[in-house]
């Protein structure tokens, strides 16, 4: 390093919830200066309990309970508008992914959200079959969340329109895939 | 350039019409799209919102087996996940090593990934496509809807302008249609909340349908299975919820291009569309 090089301070390396979010997926919450451009373009900001720029601020202030129990993190559609428009490369979409995982690990998931159950069923299907069979996925999700009759009227139309094949796909290598999921859960360490 | 096709899970199910029409259009262009052998699910939103390592490992597993060919993708969500994994793995040696241990083999993150729109517009080129147009879609006003994940984040997908993409518009123009200027090209439809919280989808997709209608669209063209499903299959629910009447057929862009190329309707699976397009096509004198 030459003498002229200016030392940079890594402002994201601050510990707390902000540091954890940064370590988990590279989001940079400490770089936010509250311009609220993320919230202006967010498709769910008007309906959620918090707006994206508010969540970033609360992460900076390490307000764990309020952030991890918020509905917002489960209503974010991962549309990437916030991350695209952010002038500070905060990447709120990646921040939300990290917050979802931290919220689940801490058992703080907002009551009434079905997203974690859906994600589990989805990933379990990928582990077992290698691909998603949409009809099987929907049936398992509706059984798990006891929403059996929601959208049931769509089934005959979807069959008629040939949107739902009667047989699901299967890719070989199930044992290898299960091992792969196990290694991923262990962080890919040796 | 040689391609292998990564159809993704939806194209074997709810988006079978996208699959069929893609292959029909490819056949007209002499574009060979052999399916990537033993591809597995990209993990989609379920993976990236659960475990970032798994979200990179699942695409890596498929991309590593492409054998040097360019991976052609139709689904916007698969496209986003494959590109995101490439971006992460190629830029981070430590992550590359972790992914290698998870997948059981090294992958360098360099397999090229292209969306069908990029292949058609940039690699085959509009001039060549123009030569295959047999029945121009004259007078058909199309709102080209790109959704979220083709364009965003632009430094990763490198697809087109993130706020005002025009690839699909230019393709539709080449097919003889009239693409419309409208502001909701890249607004979110609500994606997989169709299953977990449909109220989000009804609200967001209503905005898109309302704007397309206000812009004077006859129909919408999409490039994503979830966008198509939400705008088409949920259209009646949306009309009931908000007391509106849209009746806007929601095509895959490959179906419209296929019509212009003279493909027979059954090769394009037009019968799978929930908002039936026959009346519109007949009124515009577009045979099918």
Interface residues (C-beta under 8 A of the other chain):
Chain A: X24 X25 X43 X44 X47 X75 X77 X78 X79 X80 X81 X83 X84 X96 X97 X98 X100 X101 X104 X113 X114 X115 X118 X119 X122 X123 X126 X130 X131 X132 X133 X134 X135 X138 X141 X150 X151 X154 X157 X158 X161 X162 X163 X164 X165 X169 X171 X172 X173 X176 X177 X179 X180 X181 X183 X184 X185 X187 X188 X189 X190
Chain B: X9 X10 X12 X13 X14 X16 X38 X39 X40 X41 X43 X44 X45 X46 X47 X48 X49 X50 X51 X52 X53 X54 X57 X58 X61 X97 X98 X99 X101 X102 X103 X104 X148 X149 X151 X152 X153 X154 X162 X186 X187 X188 X190 X191 X192 X193 X195 X196 X197 X198 X200 X203 X204 X233 X269 X271 X272 X273 X274
